[in-house]
Amino acid sequence: MRYYCRDGSPPHYTETSYCDEHDCDTVVVKAAQETSAPPPEADPSDPIADLLREPVSSASEAPRTASDAPDDVQLPVGVQQRFRILEMLPAEAAVGGRLWVAAPVGRPQGLVLLKVHAPGFRPSAAKERLRSAGASTRLEEGVESLPDGGPTVTWETLRLPSGGTLRNLLDGSLARPGGAPGRLGGLAEPTVQTLLIGLADLLERWAHEARAVPVHLSPDTLYLRDLGEPEVVLPDLDGAAVLDEECARGPRPPLSRYAAPAHLATHGRWGERAAWVSVSAVVHELLTGRPWITAGPDRDELADAVLHRPPADTGDPDWDDLLDRLATGRSSAAEVRTWCAEREAGTVTAEPFPYGDRVYDDPAELVSALVDAGVNGPLWLTGPEHTAQLDEWLAVRAPHADRGALDRFLRAPDRPYAAEQALASLAAEFLPFARPRFRGDDIDEDGLVALAAREDMTALHAVLDSGVLRDAARQTCARHPEEPGCPVLRGLPEKVDRALETAAQETHRTASDLDRERAEETDELRAAAAQRLVPHGPGWYDRDEALRTVVRLLLGDQAYLRHCRERLAKTRRPGTMPRWWGRLYDATTRSLGREDSGALGSTAAGQTAAALAFDDQVVAFHRDVWRSRRVLLGRQVRATVRRAAAWARARSSRSVEDRDAARGRTRARQDLAHSRLLKLRWIWLTAFTIGLLDVIGYTAYGWVPYAAPSAPASASASAPASASVAPRLLAAGRHAAFTVAASASSKKPRPDKAKPAPDAEPDHLSRSRLWSTARADAAPNAGHLVTELQEFSGDVDDSRPEWWEDGALFGYGTRVPVEHPWLIPGLVLAGSAAGLRWAVRARSRSLRLTSAVTATVTTAALLWHLYADGLTHALLAATYALDFWKGTLWVVGVVVIGLMGFGGRGSAPVESPRTPSYVSRYGS
């Protein structure tokens, strides 16, 4: 067994597994078989000849093989915290490390390519040259330590080209319905020619601007700079080597199907010849859809296939000759451009194409005529001679156009909807700014909604089953006509299938719950209503009805979405929600609640379609249950009335003596309650008298609050008062006079001392301002009495707990209403007066007892307010009485009239034959 040291210059063989000279590990090299044939003679300076002279098995142990690909590259913890990993690219897609597609955490930077280098990796000088020339954009870089005390590694982020890799482009084309679009099994030939020219430009630009050459080209490493643009870029510059530099000092690309024999060499210099071999392998796969080398993953077999590459076999001799010349280094970038130009110029001008009653020079006009023909357009294409002629004419008129759909139609004309697919592909190719149509109907978002709305199920099924929506998605939608393309249509068939599957599952599950509830329901009314529920059609699940619903919801028909919500809202009845319906209803309403606007998802649309299969039945269930309950309630009411009538007849059939005894007991209870309440009459009188003074105080000094309002008070619409107590008391004049007693007498407002300005009306009065006004209006020798009354009111207010509030009876503080503030206190005072008078003078026991209760309640309200007010306005009325004669007569007259009118002791009612008992006077 021999060992090979890769770090030597030049590399050399050793006898041990460790090279002491260069302090590094070595690679095991198997001994050559004794029976192997002698190597052919060749120039010793040619590295390719050196490899060919060695046994095949030794190629797998060459320095640059798949074993050099860093499969064990780990993500440092710091990198994992900074980026969210979305996809790990294959190991063959990077040199000297590993690539991931990631998104920065907390930064609106978009998707990036994250490259983590292998420990000890050293890039070549070509990388910085290319970066200075603008070949790639590095966004960030850093150094992190591997977990568990591992070595440090470097990392960088690169701008991710939006066009994707060539691998994605090829796989997407091969996955299209009907197969690959190209004539040779892969991409269309004009597309491959454009990409080949782009690769030639890439090699030439690197060589001239940076003296660099790529050593690792493959469909996984090459990207399109922008979607739909032919510019090819190589973002990972670690796969670049310095032109004409020794191979031992350059990067170590992994062994792959696209490698050149020079990439396996142990000595020599880097040149463009090896890069053109990789380009030819990439172009071969893009053109045919299959790799040039079909060797398996075995390293020995793959290395042997790279060293002995077979001739190209694309099916086109011109392409085979070009690729063979590229693989052997007999062509350059200029020759590639010349070959592509000659191939494009080799086409001759075709005559106008006849269709119908006219001929067409423009392919777009011809395709538009076929689309406008409705069902006749696909029917015309079904003629083999028509399709072949059209394909040949388009190959000349539009050589760069994608004619893959026509080629597939020619190979398999019996496939379902093959003609429709071919016409849809041509329309997307030549009419990108026109609305997509299918057999005369528009099939963009609004067109499909219209098909579902008018219940044209035949056309709707044909559109979804034919696969034309993938090509229709490349045309213009009426909802956003400013740009071609409608991404919603591209995945619509798959979304519809998932929504229909969800609708079928939910419908069958709900129907099973209904059958189970029919068998287990113990409520007779609900069980009977559930037995009468039957589907409208042959079954609960109607695929056509569900399809109409999910299509309109998936395409964002807002009017229909509101209609569905209204239908589901009608099924909500408190107390009668059936259990078999509650689960589906809750799930559907949650889905609709999460998606308030726009198109629904597949799950929400499927649940809504399943719910609409039962909503009418749920409404019928509610109606039957309520109807049955009304009938049952009517029966119960009639039975109750009959029992009450029987009881009344039984009560009325008692003897006269029993009825008289019952009446006597009732009167005795009323008399006892009345006599006990009359013992509180002195409290009624006291509270009534102080309440009169309180109302007089409010009337004289203003029905306005004490505290300032929280927001600026708006100007009152009522007219200002004609007079007030003082300039600060204009609010008192805004309200009518307060009626105190049964007489019509009321106090006239005091004359104004000064006419205030219209905008000087106060919006609140504090206690200090009220007492200041009272002290100013009192006689000169009565000032000390006003002060004593103010101090007494303050003591009462200080003794009141903080939690004591008015109860909104008279309006305390900011609770004084703006309109008619005297209404509530007037009603309370009137209730107290009525209770005082009729508690002793009413002729009916019930009226006397009711009046006594009213007097007690209103007295409590008066006492509550007086204590909450601190007796402020009652004492203000007392100070107002000191103004002899006007105030004295006003206060004394109101109090005397009130007490005389409502405070009389009264007399015993006149006995009647039906009132044998006697009620004593109050206080007895």
Residue, then its C-alpha position, 0 to 999 in steps of 0.5 A: m500500500r502506498y500513500y500520496c501527499r497532496d500538499g507537496s509541490p509537486p505532490h509526491y508518494t510516501e511510505t507512511s500515512y503521515c507526511d513528516e515533510h509537510d506535516c499533513d495526512t496522506v491519501v491511500v493509493k492502491a497498488a497497480q495490478e501486475t496483470s495490467a497492460p503497459p501504458p501507452e507512450a505519450d508526452p510526459s508534459d501532458p497531464i491528460a496523457d499521464l492520467l490515461r497511462e495510469p490504471v483506471s482504478s488509480a483515477s479515483e484516488a487522484p487528489r481531486t475527487a468526490s472525497d474532497a467535497p466537504d460533506d461534513v461541513q457544520l453550521p456554527v451556532g452564531v450563523q444559525q442564530r443570524f440566519r434561518i436555513l431554508e434549503m441545503l444545496p447539494a454538496e456538488a454545488a459548492v467548492g471548498g465548503r457548503l451552500w445553503v439558501a437562507a433568510p437573515v433573521g430580523r433584517p429585510q434583506g431577502l433570500v441569500l446564498l450562505k456559504v460556510h467554508a471547510p476548516g482550513f480552506r484558502p480561496s484562490a487569488a482569482k476570487e478577489r479579481l472576479r469580485s472586483a470585476g463585479a462577477s458576484t456580490r458578497l453581502e456579509e462575511g465572518v468567522e465563527s467557531l464550530p461547536d464542541g471546541g472545533p476549529t474556526v471557519t469562515w462564512e459569507t453571504l452572496r446575493l441570490p440570483s432571482g432567475g434560479t439555477l439551470r437545474n431548476l429551469l430544466d426540471g421545470s420544463l420537464a415537469r410541464p404537462g406533456g413532457a419537455p418543450g424541446r425537440l430533442g427532449g430538453l429545453a427549446e433549441p433557441t433557449v439552449q443557443t441563448l444559454l450557450i452564448g451566455l456561457a461563452d460570454l462568461l468564459e471570455r469575460w472572466a479570461h479578459e477581465a480577471r485572468a480567471v477560469p471556472v473549474h466547477l460548472s454544472p446546472d447546479t452552480l450556474y444561475l440566471r441573473d433574472l427570471g426570464e433573462p438569458e444572462v448566466v452567472l456563477p455566484d460562488l467564486d470559490g470555484a474559480a482558478v487563476l488562468d495558467e496557474e499550476c493546478a496544485r495551487g487552485p481549487r479542488p472541485p468535486l468529481s461529477r458528470y460535468a468534470a473535465p479530465a484536467h480537473l482530475a490531474t495532479h499537475g499542469r496548469w489551468g486553462e479554458r479547455a477544461a471549462w469548455v468540456s464542462v460547458s459542453a456537458v451542461v449544454h448536452e443535458l439542457l438540450t436532451g434532458r439527460p446527462w451526457i455521462t450516465a455513470g452511477p455514483d461509484r467513484d471509479e466508474l465515474a472517473d473512468a467515464v470522465l476520462h473516456r467521455p463517449p461522443a455526443d448523442t443529441g439526435d441532431p448531427d449539428w449539435d453533436d459535432l459542436l459538442d464534440r468539438l467543445a469537449t475536445g477543445r477545438s472551439s472557442a467563444a467566437e466560433v460558438r457565436t458564429w455557429c449559433a448565428e449561422r444556425e439562426a440565419g440558415t432558416v428561410t423566410a416562409e410564405p404567409f400561412p392560410y387559415g380560414d378565408r385569409v392568410y397571415d404573416d404575423p404568428a400572433e395574428l394567426v394564433s389570435a384567430l385560432v383562439d377567437a374561433g372558439v371550439n373550431g380552433p382546437l378542432w382545426l389543430t386536430g388535423p395532422e397536416h394542419t399541425a405539421q404545417l403550422d409547426e414548420w411555418l412557426a419554425v421559420r417565422a418565429p425560430h426562438a418561439d417555444r413550439g414544444a406543445l406542438d411537438r408533443f401534440l404531433r407525437a401524441p395527438d390522441r391525448p385528452y385535450a392535446a389540441e387545447q394545450a397546444l393552442a394555450s401554449l401558443a397563445a401564452e407565447f405570442l399573446p402574453f398581453a391578451r386575456p386567456r381564453f378556452r373554447g371562446d370563454d375567458i379563463d382568467e380569474d374573472g372569467l372562471v368566476a363567471l363560469a362558476a356563477r352561471e353554472d357552466m360545469t362542462a366548460l369549468h371541468a374542461v378548463l380544470d382537467s385540460g391543464v391549460l391554466r399553466d399556460a394561461a397563467r402566463q397571459t394577462c389577467a383582467r384584475h391586473p392588466e398592467e403586467p402579463g402573468c397571473p400566478v393564481l391560475r398556475g396552481l389553481p387545479e391543485k388547490v381546487d383538488r385539495a379543496l374538493e377533497t376537504a369538502a368531501q371529507e367534511t361532508h361525509r363526516t358531518a353526515s355520519d354525525l347526523d346519522r349518529e345523532r338521529a340514533e342517539e338523540t333523547d330529545e323527542l323534538r330534536a330527534a323528530a326534526a333530525q329525522r326529517l332532514v334529507p339532502h337536496g340531491p342524491g347525496w349530501y356531497d354534490r361535486d358540481e355544487a362544491l366545485r362552483t363554490v371552491v372556484r369562486l372562493l379560491l379566486g376571491d369573489q368577494a360578493y359570493l364570500r359575503h353571500c356565504r357568510e350571510r347563509l352561515a349566519k342564518t344557521r346560528r340560533p342560540g340554544t338550538m344548535p345541533r351537535w352534528w352541525g356545531r363542529l363544522y360550523d365552528a371550523t368554517t367560521r374560524s377559517l373565514g375569520r382568519e381570512d377576512s378579505g381576498a381569496l380563501g385557502s384550500t382548507a377554508a374553501g373546502q370547509t365552506a363548500a361542505a357547510l353550504a351543503f347543510d345550511d338549508q337543512v340546519v335552518a329547516f331543523h331550527r324551524d321544525v324545532w321552534r314550531s314543535r316547541r311553540v305547539l308544545l308551549g301552547r298545549q302547556v299554556r292551555a293546560t295551565v289555564r285550565r288548572a287555574a280556572a279549576w282552582a279559581r272555581a274551587r276558591s270561589s266555591r268556598s263559603v261566605e264565612d271563609r271568604d270574610a275570614a280571609r279578607g279580615r286577615t288581609r286587612a289586619r296585615q295591611d293595618l299593622a304595616h300601615s301603623r308601623l310606617l306611620k311611626l316614621r311620619w315625623i322623619w318624613l316631615t323633617a326630611f320634606t321640610i329640609g328638602l324644600l329648603d334644598v330646592i329653594g337653595y338650588t333655585a336661588y343659586g343655580w342648578v350647576p355642578y360644583a366641579a369643572p367638566s372634563a371637556p370644554a362645555s359647548a355653548s348652550a342653545s337655550a336663551p340666557a336667563s333674564a335675571s340671576v342672583a349674581p353675574r356668576l349664576l346665569a345657569a339658574g335662569r335657564h330652567a323653569a321655576f320649580t313647583v313646590a306645592a299644589s298651588a301655582s305659587s313660585k318664587k320670582p327670580r331676584p333682580d340682576k345686580a349687573k348684566p353679564a356678558p353673553d359669554a360669561e356664563p359659568d359652567h360650574l360653581s364650587r362651594s366656596r363660590l356659592w358661599s361667597t355669593a351668599r355672603a355678598d347677598a346677605a345683610p351686613n350684620a348677618g355675615h357672621l351667621v353665614t360664616e357659621l352656616q358655611e362652617f357647619s356645612g363643611d363639617v358635615d361634608d368632612s364627616r361624609p365618607e369618600w364612597w358616599e355618593d348621591g345615587a344620581l337622585f338629585g344630581y351631585g357634583t358633575r352629575v347635574p344634567v344639562e337639560h331640566p336639572w330640577l326634574i329629578p329633585g322635583l319628582v322626589l319631592a313631589g313623591s314625598a309630598a304625596g306620601l305625606r298627604w295620602a298616607v293618612r287621608a286615603r280612603s283605601r287601605s291599599l292606597r294608604l299603605t302604598s303612600a306610606v311606602t312611597a313617603t319612606v322611600t323618598t325620605a331615604a332618597l332626600l336624606w341620602h342627597l342632603y348628606a351627600d350635599g353637606l346641607t349646602h343648598a339647604l343652608l344657602a336657602a336659610t341665608y337667603a331667608l335673611d334677606f328681609w323682606k324678599g327672601t324671608l317671605w319667599v322661604v317662609g311662604v314656601v315652607v308654610i304652604g308646603l307643610m300646611g298642604f301636605g303635613g296635616r294630620g288628617s282624619a279617619p276615613v268614613e266607614s263603609p259596609r265593606t270596611p268594618s275595621y277602623v284605622s287610628r290616627y297617626g301617632s296613636 
